[in-house]
């Protein structure tokens, strides 16, 4: 039962509206970085170099709360500029942002059918926003679609993370959310992913996520859940909003031992640009990036703006236009251009490719799971 249905054979997967452009993923390059060629002059000022690097390797921002922030507005204009939020198309372009993960997290206290319904409404709102801003934004599900959006001068929008409560303890609902575009799910706040770790049903959820190509987000998860997910998942996992606990003791930040394990598993730690988790200045954020790179490796670190999530941001990082300031600070500290390119773009693309590849392989040997929480957890 612990490896339920792993021996069952082929099932074709249906692609959703956000996945209609998917194409086969090649075997090579699953976890390795693409070859890097310098794009800036080492003699240029750090800000000039930062903009040159970001023009070639833009930011893939791992967490943005714009849909929920726009929900309270009766009218907005993202294309020309919207001063009531931290994110709009002009500032995304100024900050060299090439991709955004839009959070579908809900207010605390929603569970069961209410959480499922609220997540569906949130998905509908997010898709509506993309459709009304098609000159600046483009929906994406795969690494290839993200790259295509960037090459067309659009910012790729990926849907997720959503909270685990959105599943309503049903793998069928997980599949339908995937068809609607969901690409990241946070494994916290439910009975099957708790402080005690993953239950048997929680393990089956991870397997089904691997089969679909939904990425596991472990920010805020217990150490037991994180370690079990790392050992179980065939696809890379990520932590959408986690900095270094040794530098700032926030409960969502990761201790060094877990950072090392995440790095060894080719996972990804997306450092949030919030004063609460990273510190009040751009230098504090850079300290976390330095530390995680040293402990887990350059392949394990990325950026999570957490803009429009209600969080306070460090000085000089007030909105999505400010990423060049952070990259310039890293260059002053001696970061190699190749490491910066991994941080901003390459690592997220690697995780997306890994999720794609794992899903295509799993669909050749595993039927959609029909397991229920009552069958596995009692």
Residue pairs with C-beta under 8 A, 6 or more apart in sequence:
1 200
1 376
2 200
2 203
3 207
4 204
4 207
4 369
4 371
4 376
5 207
5 366
5 367
5 369
5 370
5 371
6 207
6 365
6 366
7 365
8 365
8 366
8 367
9 365
9 367
10 363
10 364
10 365
10 367
11 363
11 366
11 367
11 368
12 363
13 211
13 212
13 359
13 363
14 179
15 22
15 179
16 141
16 178
16 179
16 180
16 181
17 127
17 139
17 179
17 180
17 181
18 127
18 139
18 140
18 141
18 159
18 180
18 181
19 141
19 142
19 181
21 141
21 142
21 144
21 145
21 148
22 141
22 142
22 144
22 145
22 356
23 142
23 144
24 360
25 142
25 143
25 144
25 353
25 356
25 357
25 360
27 357
29 353
30 350
30 353
30 354
30 357
31 236
31 266
31 299
31 350
31 354
32 350
33 299
33 338
33 342
33 346
33 350
34 346
36 337
36 338
36 341
38 337
39 52
39 53
39 55
39 56
39 57
39 337
40 48
40 49
40 52
40 53
40 337
41 49
41 52
42 49
44 52
46 328
46 329
46 331
46 332
47 324
47 325
47 328
49 328
49 331
49 337
50 324
50 325
50 327
50 328
50 331
51 96
51 324
53 327
53 337
53 340
53 341
53 344
54 95
54 96
54 323
54 324
54 327
54 344
55 96
56 341
57 340
57 341
57 344
57 345
57 346
58 96
58 97
58 98
58 99
58 150
58 344
58 345
59 95
59 96
59 97
59 98
59 99
59 303
59 305
59 323
59 344
59 345
60 98
60 99
60 100
60 101
60 146
60 302
60 303
60 344
60 345
60 347
60 348
60 349
61 97
61 99
61 100
61 101
61 303
61 304
61 305
61 307
61 320
62 101
62 238
62 240
62 241
62 270
62 302
62 303
62 304
62 305
62 348
63 101
63 103
63 161
63 240
63 241
63 270
63 272
63 304
63 305
63 306
63 309
64 87
64 100
64 101
64 102
64 103
64 305
64 306
64 307
64 308
64 309
64 320
65 102
65 103
65 105
65 306
65 307
65 308
65 309
65 310
66 85
66 86
66 87
66 100
66 102
66 129
66 307
66 308
67 102
67 103
67 104
67 122
67 125
67 126
67 129
68 103
68 105
68 122
68 308
68 309
69 85
69 86
69 87
69 308
70 76
70 85
70 125
70 129
71 125
73 84
73 85
76 82
76 84
76 85
77 88
78 87
78 88
78 89
78 129
78 133
78 136
78 137
79 88
79 89
79 133
79 135
79 136
80 88
80 89
80 90
81 88
81 89
81 90
81 91
82 88
85 307
85 308
86 305
86 307
86 308
86 313
86 318
86 319
86 320
87 100
87 307
87 308
87 319
87 320
88 320
89 133
89 135
89 136
89 137
89 155
90 321
91 319
91 320
91 321
92 100
92 136
92 155
92 320
92 321
93 136
93 155
94 321
95 319
95 320
95 321
95 322
95 323
95 324
96 323
96 324
97 155
97 320
97 323
98 146
98 149
98 150
98 155
98 156
98 345
99 140
99 146
99 149
99 150
99 155
99 156
99 157
99 158
99 345
99 348
100 155
100 156
100 157
100 158
101 158
101 159
101 160
101 161
101 183
101 184
101 240
102 126
102 157
102 158
102 159
102 160
103 160
103 161
103 162
103 309
104 119
104 122
104 123
104 126
104 159
104 160
104 161
104 162
104 163
104 166
104 182
105 161
105 162
105 163
105 186
106 115
106 118
106 119
106 122
106 163
106 165
106 166
110 118
110 165
111 165
112 165
112 168
113 168
115 163
115 165
115 166
115 168
116 166
116 167
116 168
116 173
119 162
119 163
119 166
119 177
120 180
122 162
123 159
123 177
123 180
123 181
123 182
126 157
126 159
127 139
127 181
129 137
130 137
130 138
130 139
130 157
135 154
136 154
136 155
137 154
137 155
137 157
138 145
138 148
138 149
138 152
138 154
138 155
138 156
138 157
139 145
139 156
139 157
139 159
139 181
140 146
140 148
140 149
140 156
140 157
140 158
141 158
141 181
141 183
141 213
142 352
142 356
143 349
143 352
143 353
143 356
145 156
146 156
146 158
146 349
146 352
147 349
149 155
149 156
150 156
158 183
158 184
159 180
159 181
159 182
159 183
159 184
160 182
160 183
160 184
160 185
160 214
160 215
160 217
161 184
161 185
161 186
161 217
161 240
162 177
162 182
162 184
162 185
162 186
163 185
163 186
163 188
163 189
164 185
164 186
164 187
164 188
164 189
164 190
164 192
164 193
164 205
165 189
165 190
166 173
166 177
166 182
166 185
167 173
167 174
167 177
167 185
167 190
167 205
169 190
169 191
169 192
169 201
169 372
169 373
170 372
171 204
171 205
171 208
171 368
171 369
171 370
171 371
171 372
174 185
174 205
174 208
174 209
174 212
174 214
175 208
175 212
175 368
178 212
178 213
178 214
182 214
183 213
183 214
183 215
183 355
184 214
184 215
184 216
184 217
184 238
184 240
185 209
185 214
185 215
185 216
185 217
186 217
186 218
186 219
186 220
186 221
186 240
187 193
187 198
187 202
187 205
187 206
187 216
187 217
187 218
187 221
187 225
187 229
188 219
188 220
188 221
188 225
190 202
191 199
191 373
191 377
192 198
192 199
192 201
192 202
192 205
192 373
192 377
193 199
193 202
193 205
193 221
193 225
194 222
194 225
195 222
195 224
195 225
196 222
196 224
197 222
197 224
197 225
197 227
197 228
198 205
198 206
198 224
198 225
198 228
198 229
198 232
199 376
199 377
200 376
200 377
201 371
201 372
201 373
201 376
201 377
202 225
203 228
203 232
204 369
204 371
204 376
206 216
206 229
206 232
206 233
207 232
207 362
207 366
207 369
208 368
208 369
209 215
209 216
209 233
209 235
210 233
210 234
210 235
210 358
210 359
210 362
211 359
211 362
211 363
211 366
211 368
211 369
212 359
213 235
213 355
213 356
213 358
213 359
214 355
215 235
215 236
215 237
215 238
215 351
215 352
215 355
216 229
216 233
216 235
216 237
216 238
217 237
217 238
217 239
217 240
218 225
218 226
218 229
218 237
218 238
218 239
218 267
219 239
219 240
219 241
219 242
219 252
219 270
220 241
220 251
220 252
221 229
223 258
226 258
226 261
226 262
227 258
227 261
229 237
230 237
230 261
230 262
230 265
230 267
234 358
234 361
234 362
235 354
235 355
235 357
235 358
235 359
236 265
236 266
236 267
236 268
236 350
236 351
236 354
236 355
237 262
237 265
237 267
237 268
238 267
238 268
238 269
238 270
238 302
238 351
239 254
239 262
239 267
239 268
239 269
239 270
240 270
240 304
241 252
241 270
241 272
241 274
241 277
241 304
241 306
242 252
242 253
242 254
242 269
242 270
242 271
242 272
242 277
243 250
243 253
243 254
243 269
243 271
243 272
243 277
243 278
243 288
243 292
244 253
244 254
244 256
244 259
244 288
244 291
244 292
244 295
245 253
245 254
245 255
245 256
246 255
246 256
246 291
247 253
247 279
247 284
247 287
247 288
247 291
248 277
248 278
248 279
248 284
248 288
250 276
250 277
252 277
253 277
254 262
254 269
256 295
259 269
259 292
259 295
259 296
259 300
260 295
260 296
262 268
262 269
262 296
262 300
263 295
263 296
263 297
263 299
263 300
266 299
266 300
266 350
266 354
267 300
267 351
268 300
268 301
268 302
268 347
268 348
268 350
268 351
269 292
269 296
269 300
269 301
269 302
270 302
270 303
270 304
271 278
271 285
271 288
271 289
271 292
271 301
271 302
271 303
271 304
272 278
272 304
272 305
272 306
272 311
273 285
273 303
273 304
273 305
273 306
273 307
273 313
273 314
273 317
273 326
274 306
274 309
274 311
274 312
274 313
274 314
275 311
275 312
275 313
275 314
276 311
276 312
278 284
278 285
278 288
278 314
279 285
279 287
279 288
279 314
280 314
280 315
281 314
281 315
281 316
282 314
282 315
282 316
282 317
282 325
282 326
282 329
283 329
284 314
285 314
285 317
285 326
286 326
286 329
286 330
286 333
289 301
289 330
289 343
290 333
292 300
292 301
293 300
293 301
293 339
298 338
298 339
298 342
298 343
299 342
299 347
299 350
300 347
301 342
301 343
301 347
302 343
302 344
302 347
302 348
303 323
303 326
303 343
303 344
305 320
305 323
306 313
307 313
307 319
307 320
313 319
316 322
316 325
317 325
317 326
323 344
327 340
327 344
330 340
330 343
331 340
